[in-house]
Amino acid sequence: MPDDEAPAMIEMSGVHKWFGDFHVLKGVDLTVSRQERIVICGPSGSGKSTLIRCINRLEEHQRGRIVVDNIELTSNVRNIEKVRAEVGMVFQLFNLFPHLTILENLTLGPIWVRKMPKKEAEETAMHFLSKVHISEQARKYPGQLSGGQQQRVAIARSLCMSPKVMLFDEPTSALDPEMIKEVLDVMIELADEGMTMIVVTHEMNFARRVAHRVLFMDGGVIVETNTPEEFFAAPRHERTRQFLSQIIH
């Protein structure tokens, strides 16, 4: 269960973001407790991915405040590096280095960023490859793995940095249907261990099973937020009902 007594893991207040003339985030307020699991859904272009990319400064917000684990994200490079060291991110595409083995992909961050000795980094990498059920693939190259396996490697790579928060940006959208379950199963295991997670996805069964809260975004604002039970059974806003009718059959 989320730790509501401890200071919030993430606080966003009045966050605005523009891409040129396009106002993509319009005054977003969001507080995420430690160990809380949030699923964000919404139509394409609603601002979901931009919102989570602002949390580790992959996108720069122009107005408002974002505080991650008591560190405010500003143009201060040191603060940005501190936050990125604590926030893991898994993308739609796996972003693995094709010329490095799976083991080398996983040890790069711990060795260069955490200054971890190579032997310890390799032990850590093997631990997390085992956790995502592909330790036998350690010596292979990304191109030798299926899409589902590569995404599990990407999750393991983030875990090697011992993040306090994991952000997932539509992690199954580039996968074939039969590979989606293997990635979601790994994410469910992570959730069961108490990882703070924000997941942008249209996998509503995953939201039902894992989320403490489901957020629906449209037009750069959070239209609705509720427990999965209430969100799916009795959505309050017509726009939410319309969206759910299109994706739940």
C-alpha positions in Angstrom: 0.0 0.0 0.0 1.2 3.6 -0.6 2.8 5.3 2.3 0.6 8.4 2.7 2.3 9.4 6.0 5.8 9.9 4.4 6.6 12.9 2.3 5.3 12.5 -1.3 7.6 10.9 -3.8 6.4 13.2 -6.6 4.6 16.5 -6.4 3.6 18.4 -9.5 1.8 21.7 -9.0 0.5 24.0 -11.8 2.7 22.3 -14.4 2.5 23.8 -17.9 4.4 22.7 -21.0 4.4 24.0 -24.6 5.8 22.7 -27.8 6.0 25.9 -29.8 2.4 27.1 -29.9 0.9 23.8 -28.8 0.0 23.9 -25.1 0.5 20.2 -24.2 0.2 20.4 -20.3 -2.2 22.9 -18.9 -1.7 23.4 -15.2 -1.3 19.7 -14.1 -1.5 19.0 -10.3 -0.5 15.5 -9.2 0.9 14.1 -6.0 2.3 10.5 -5.9 2.8 8.8 -2.6 5.7 6.4 -1.9 4.9 2.9 -3.1 1.8 4.2 -5.0 1.0 2.8 -8.4 -0.7 5.0 -10.9 -1.9 4.2 -14.4 -2.5 7.1 -16.8 -4.7 6.6 -19.8 -6.1 8.9 -22.4 -6.3 9.5 -26.2 -3.2 10.2 -28.3 -2.0 13.7 -27.9 -3.5 14.2 -24.4 -0.2 14.8 -22.7 0.3 11.5 -20.9 3.8 10.8 -22.2 4.9 14.4 -21.9 3.8 14.4 -18.2 5.9 11.5 -17.2 8.8 12.7 -19.3 8.8 15.9 -17.3 9.2 13.9 -14.1 12.8 13.1 -15.0 13.4 16.2 -17.1 13.5 14.5 -20.5 11.1 17.3 -21.2 11.4 20.7 -19.6 8.3 22.2 -18.1 7.9 26.0 -18.5 5.7 26.8 -15.6 4.8 25.3 -12.2 6.8 23.1 -9.9 7.9 19.5 -10.0 9.5 18.0 -6.9 10.9 14.4 -6.9 11.9 12.9 -3.6 12.3 16.4 -2.1 14.4 17.6 -5.0 12.9 20.3 -7.2 13.5 20.0 -10.9 14.8 23.3 -12.2 17.6 24.1 -14.7 20.1 23.1 -12.0 22.0 20.3 -13.7 23.0 18.7 -10.4 19.4 18.4 -9.3 18.5 16.9 -12.7 21.2 14.3 -12.4 20.1 13.5 -8.8 16.5 12.9 -9.9 17.5 10.9 -13.0 19.6 8.6 -10.8 16.5 7.8 -8.7 13.9 7.5 -11.5 14.0 4.6 -13.9 12.2 4.8 -17.2 11.1 2.2 -19.7 10.1 3.4 -23.2 7.9 2.1 -26.0 11.1 1.2 -27.9 13.7 -0.6 -25.9 16.7 1.7 -26.6 19.2 -1.1 -26.0 22.7 -0.7 -27.5 22.7 -3.3 -30.4 26.5 -3.7 -30.3 26.7 -4.6 -26.6 25.6 -7.9 -25.0 22.6 -7.9 -22.7 25.0 -8.1 -19.7 27.0 -5.1 -21.0 23.8 -3.1 -21.6 22.8 -3.6 -18.0 26.2 -2.9 -16.4 26.9 0.3 -18.3 24.9 2.6 -16.0 26.0 1.1 -12.7 29.6 1.3 -13.7 29.6 4.8 -15.2 27.0 6.5 -13.1 27.0 4.7 -9.8 30.8 4.0 -10.0 30.2 0.4 -9.2 33.0 -2.1 -9.6 32.5 -4.3 -12.7 32.2 -7.6 -10.8 29.5 -6.1 -8.5 27.7 -4.5 -11.5 27.7 -7.9 -13.3 26.3 -9.7 -10.2 23.6 -7.0 -9.9 22.8 -7.3 -13.6 22.4 -11.1 -13.3 20.2 -10.7 -10.3 17.8 -8.5 -12.2 17.9 -10.6 -15.4 16.9 -13.5 -13.2 14.1 -11.4 -11.7 12.7 -10.7 -15.2 13.2 -14.4 -16.1 15.9 -14.1 -18.9 19.2 -14.7 -17.1 20.1 -17.3 -19.8 20.1 -14.5 -22.4 22.9 -12.5 -20.7 25.6 -13.2 -23.3 23.4 -12.6 -26.4 22.9 -9.4 -28.3 19.6 -7.5 -28.4 18.9 -8.5 -32.0 18.9 -12.1 -31.0 16.0 -11.6 -28.6 12.3 -11.2 -29.2 10.6 -7.9 -28.6 9.1 -9.0 -25.3 12.5 -10.3 -24.1 14.1 -7.0 -25.1 11.5 -5.0 -23.1 12.2 -7.2 -20.1 15.9 -6.4 -20.5 15.0 -2.7 -20.6 13.1 -3.1 -17.3 16.1 -5.0 -15.7 18.4 -2.3 -16.9 16.4 0.3 -15.1 16.3 -1.8 -11.9 20.1 -2.1 -11.9 20.2 1.6 -11.0 18.2 0.9 -7.8 15.5 3.5 -8.7 13.0 4.8 -6.2 10.4 5.4 -9.0 9.7 3.5 -12.2 8.1 5.3 -15.2 6.7 3.3 -18.0 5.7 5.0 -21.3 3.4 2.6 -23.1 5.8 -0.3 -22.6 3.8 -2.8 -24.5 2.5 -0.8 -27.4 5.3 -1.9 -29.8 5.0 -5.6 -28.9 3.1 -8.4 -30.7 0.0 -9.4 -28.7 1.5 -12.7 -27.5 4.5 -10.8 -26.0 2.5 -8.3 -24.1 1.6 -10.7 -21.2 5.3 -11.6 -20.5 6.1 -7.9 -20.0 3.0 -7.1 -18.0 3.7 -10.1 -15.7 7.1 -8.7 -14.9 5.6 -5.3 -14.1 3.0 -7.0 -11.9 5.8 -8.7 -9.9 7.5 -5.3 -9.5 4.2 -3.8 -8.3 3.8 -6.6 -5.8 7.2 -5.7 -4.3 6.1 -2.2 -3.6 7.8 -0.2 -6.3 6.5 3.4 -6.9 5.2 3.2 -10.5 3.6 5.5 -13.0 2.5 3.6 -16.1 1.1 5.2 -19.3 -0.8 2.3 -20.9 -4.1 1.2 -22.6 -3.8 -2.2 -20.9 -6.9 -1.8 -18.7 -6.8 -5.2 -17.2 -3.3 -4.3 -15.9 -4.8 -1.1 -14.5 -7.5 -3.0 -12.7 -5.1 -5.4 -11.1 -2.2 -3.2 -10.2 -3.2 0.5 -9.9 -4.0 2.3 -6.7 -5.3 5.1 -8.9 -6.2 5.5 -12.5 -5.9 8.9 -14.2 -7.6 9.9 -17.4 -6.0 12.7 -19.4 -7.4 14.7 -22.3 -6.3 18.0 -23.8 -3.4 18.5 -21.4 -5.4 18.2 -18.2 -6.3 15.4 -15.8 -10.0 15.0 -16.4 -10.6 12.3 -13.8 -8.8 10.3 -11.2 -10.2 7.5 -9.1 -9.6 4.0 -7.8 -9.8 1.3 -10.5 -13.1 0.0 -9.1 -14.8 3.4 -9.3 -13.0 4.5 -12.5 -14.3 1.5 -14.5 -17.6 0.9 -12.8 -18.8 4.5 -12.5 -16.7 7.1 -14.4 -17.9 10.6 -13.5 -17.1 12.5 -16.7 -18.8 12.0 -20.0 -15.4 12.2 -21.8 -14.1 9.4 -19.6 -17.1 7.3 -20.4 -16.7 7.9 -24.1 -13.0 6.9 -24.0 -13.7 3.7 -22.0 -16.4 2.7 -24.4 -13.9 2.8 -27.3 -11.2 0.7 -25.6 -13.1 -1.8 -23.5 -15.1 -4.2 -25.6 
